[in-house]
């Protein structure tokens, strides 16, 4: 098949049209090389999605903290929290920490 035979094909005539060539080059340029290319938009969309997930997570954390702050306005709850979390005690008071055997990590687990 020679070049003159290829020139006679309908698809070659369509592709060799200068307007089609310009349009094809424009589409390729916009899709791959432009600063606003598809790949850059895809990357930015992924970043936006990740940031929206972070936003939802932190909004949930803020709501938990607000509930905790409201709970800590009660002095009995503050005392309970301090005793449980930080093992604080009143004067002349002894604290005993009881651990169950199944909750203690053993050094010889493999034996």
C-alpha positions, 0 to 999 in steps of 0.5 A: 500500500503506497502513500497515494493509496492511503491518501485516497482513503476516507479516514485519511481525508478526514484526519488530514483536514486542517480544522480537524488537525487543529482541533485534535492538537487543541484537545491533546494540549488541553488534556495533557499539557495545559496548566488546567489539564485533566490530570491537574484537575483530577489531583485537585479533586482528590485533594478536595475530597481528602480535605472534606473527609478531614473536615467531617472527621474534625467536626465530629471530634469538635462535637465530642469535645463539646459534649465532654466540656459540658460534662466537665462543668459538673464538679462531680464529673470533674472529680470522677474524671480526675480519679479515673484518668490521673489517679488523683486522690483526696488527702488521707485517702489510699487508692488501690488499682485492681487489674484482672489477670487476663488484662495484664500482658505477660512476658512469656506469652509464647511458652 
